Amino acid sequence: MLEKLYNEIEERKNDPKEGSYTTYLFDKGLDKILKKVGEEATEVVIAAKNDKEELVSETSDLLYHLLVLLVEKNITLDEINQELDSRVGKKSKISDRKEIKEY
């Protein structure tokens, strides 16, 4: 499904449609797209504290906006898949990670 959505977003960038939200995002540019990614990421965090349906909905919104960002930056899903594949089976030490502090 992500590939299908990515392709539709890419098509919308190449062939804008008046009144389309995706076209609106591309017209507004990178700053608007980044703002939406940030907003949606925050909403995912909040939804995770609430209920499953809200989390599913907000995660879908975030994934959509991330795909818009990838298309805007000309990053393919193959590049993302290659990066994820390169991480499979690798062990990382907790000591190599920044500490996550709870507030």
CYANA upper distance limits for C-alpha pairs under 8 A (distance plus 0.5 A):
  1 MET  CA      5 LEU  CA      6.69
  2 LEU  CA      6 TYR  CA      6.45
  3 GLU  CA      7 ASN  CA      6.62
  3 GLU  CA     77 LEU  CA      7.67
  4 LYS  CA      8 GLU  CA      6.82
  5 LEU  CA      9 ILE  CA      6.67
  5 LEU  CA     64 TYR  CA      8.18
  5 LEU  CA     67 LEU  CA      8.39
  6 TYR  CA     10 GLU  CA      6.60
  6 TYR  CA     67 LEU  CA      6.38
  6 TYR  CA     68 VAL  CA      8.06
  6 TYR  CA     71 VAL  CA      7.94
  6 TYR  CA     77 LEU  CA      8.39
  7 ASN  CA     11 GLU  CA      6.56
  8 GLU  CA     12 ARG  CA      6.69
  9 ILE  CA     13 LYS  CA      6.80
  9 ILE  CA     22 THR  CA      7.38
  9 ILE  CA     67 LEU  CA      8.01
  9 ILE  CA     68 VAL  CA      6.91
  9 ILE  CA     71 VAL  CA      7.69
 10 GLU  CA     14 ASN  CA      6.83
 10 GLU  CA     68 VAL  CA      8.46
 10 GLU  CA     71 VAL  CA      6.45
 11 GLU  CA     15 ASP  CA      6.32
 11 GLU  CA     16 PRO  CA      8.38
 12 ARG  CA     16 PRO  CA      5.44
 12 ARG  CA     17 LYS  CA      7.32
 12 ARG  CA     22 THR  CA      7.30
 12 ARG  CA     23 THR  CA      6.85
 13 LYS  CA     22 THR  CA      8.20
 13 LYS  CA     23 THR  CA      7.00
 13 LYS  CA     26 PHE  CA      7.23
 13 LYS  CA     71 VAL  CA      8.47
 16 PRO  CA     20 SER  CA      8.25
 16 PRO  CA     23 THR  CA      5.99
 17 LYS  CA     23 THR  CA      6.80
 18 GLU  CA     23 THR  CA      7.66
 19 GLY  CA     23 THR  CA      7.94
 19 GLY  CA     24 TYR  CA      7.89
 20 SER  CA     24 TYR  CA      6.70
 21 TYR  CA     25 LEU  CA      6.81
 22 THR  CA     26 PHE  CA      6.92
 22 THR  CA     68 VAL  CA      8.09
 23 THR  CA     27 ASP  CA      6.52
 24 TYR  CA     28 LYS  CA      6.67
 25 LEU  CA     29 GLY  CA      6.78
 25 LEU  CA     32 LYS  CA      7.06
 25 LEU  CA     33 ILE  CA      6.58
 26 PHE  CA     30 LEU  CA      7.95
 26 PHE  CA     33 ILE  CA      8.11
 26 PHE  CA     72 GLU  CA      7.81
 28 LYS  CA     32 LYS  CA      6.35
 28 LYS  CA     33 ILE  CA      8.25
 29 GLY  CA     33 ILE  CA      6.95
 30 LEU  CA     34 LEU  CA      6.52
 30 LEU  CA     69 LEU  CA      8.05
 30 LEU  CA     72 GLU  CA      7.76
 31 ASP  CA     35 LYS  CA      6.62
 32 LYS  CA     36 LYS  CA      6.78
 33 ILE  CA     37 VAL  CA      6.77
 33 ILE  CA     65 HIS  CA      7.53
 33 ILE  CA     68 VAL  CA      7.79
 33 ILE  CA     69 LEU  CA      6.78
 34 LEU  CA     38 GLY  CA      6.71
 34 LEU  CA     69 LEU  CA      7.77
 35 LYS  CA     39 GLU  CA      6.69
 36 LYS  CA     40 GLU  CA      6.51
 36 LYS  CA     65 HIS  CA      7.24
 37 VAL  CA     41 ALA  CA      6.56
 37 VAL  CA     62 LEU  CA      6.73
 37 VAL  CA     65 HIS  CA      6.10
 37 VAL  CA     66 LEU  CA      6.80
 38 GLY  CA     42 THR  CA      6.77
 39 GLU  CA     43 GLU  CA      6.77
 40 GLU  CA     44 VAL  CA      6.70
 40 GLU  CA     58 GLU  CA      7.16
 40 GLU  CA     59 THR  CA      8.28
 40 GLU  CA     61 ASP  CA      6.96
 40 GLU  CA     62 LEU  CA      5.55
 40 GLU  CA     65 HIS  CA      8.35
 41 ALA  CA     45 VAL  CA      7.00
 41 ALA  CA     59 THR  CA      8.47
 41 ALA  CA     62 LEU  CA      6.61
 42 THR  CA     46 ILE  CA      6.90
 43 GLU  CA     47 ALA  CA      6.45
 43 GLU  CA     58 GLU  CA      6.76
 44 VAL  CA     48 ALA  CA      6.58
 44 VAL  CA     55 LEU  CA      6.53
 44 VAL  CA     58 GLU  CA      5.77
 44 VAL  CA     59 THR  CA      6.34
 44 VAL  CA     62 LEU  CA      8.03
 45 VAL  CA     49 LYS  CA      7.48
 46 ILE  CA     50 ASN  CA      7.35
 47 ALA  CA     51 ASP  CA      6.90
 47 ALA  CA     52 LYS  CA      8.26
 47 ALA  CA     54 GLU  CA      6.03
 47 ALA  CA     55 LEU  CA      5.29
 47 ALA  CA     58 GLU  CA      7.50
 48 ALA  CA     52 LYS  CA      7.81
 48 ALA  CA     54 GLU  CA      8.31
 48 ALA  CA     55 LEU  CA      6.02
 50 ASN  CA     54 GLU  CA      7.65
 50 ASN  CA     55 LEU  CA      8.11
 51 ASP  CA     55 LEU  CA      6.81
 52 LYS  CA     56 VAL  CA      6.63
 53 GLU  CA     57 SER  CA      6.73
 54 GLU  CA     58 GLU  CA      6.56
 55 LEU  CA     59 THR  CA      6.37
 56 VAL  CA     60 SER  CA      6.67
 57 SER  CA     61 ASP  CA      6.90
 58 GLU  CA     62 LEU  CA      6.69
 59 THR  CA     63 LEU  CA      6.61
 60 SER  CA     64 TYR  CA      6.68
 61 ASP  CA     65 HIS  CA      6.82
 62 LEU  CA     66 LEU  CA      6.55
 63 LEU  CA     67 LEU  CA      6.65
 64 TYR  CA     68 VAL  CA      6.87
 65 HIS  CA     69 LEU  CA      6.74
 66 LEU  CA     70 LEU  CA      6.71
 67 LEU  CA     71 VAL  CA      6.67
 68 VAL  CA     72 GLU  CA      6.58
 69 LEU  CA     73 LYS  CA      6.67
 70 LEU  CA     74 ASN  CA      6.46
 70 LEU  CA     75 ILE  CA      5.44
 70 LEU  CA     76 THR  CA      7.30
 71 VAL  CA     75 ILE  CA      6.50
 71 VAL  CA     76 THR  CA      7.66
 75 ILE  CA     79 GLU  CA      7.13
 75 ILE  CA     80 ILE  CA      8.31
 76 THR  CA     80 ILE  CA      7.24
 77 LEU  CA     81 ASN  CA      6.54
 78 ASP  CA     82 GLN  CA      6.51
 79 GLU  CA     83 GLU  CA      6.77
 80 ILE  CA     84 LEU  CA      6.73
 81 ASN  CA     85 ASP  CA      6.46
 82 GLN  CA     86 SER  CA      6.64
 83 GLU  CA     87 ARG  CA      7.18
 84 LEU  CA     88 VAL  CA      7.21
 92 SER  CA     96 ASP  CA      7.54
 93 LYS  CA     97 ARG  CA      7.63
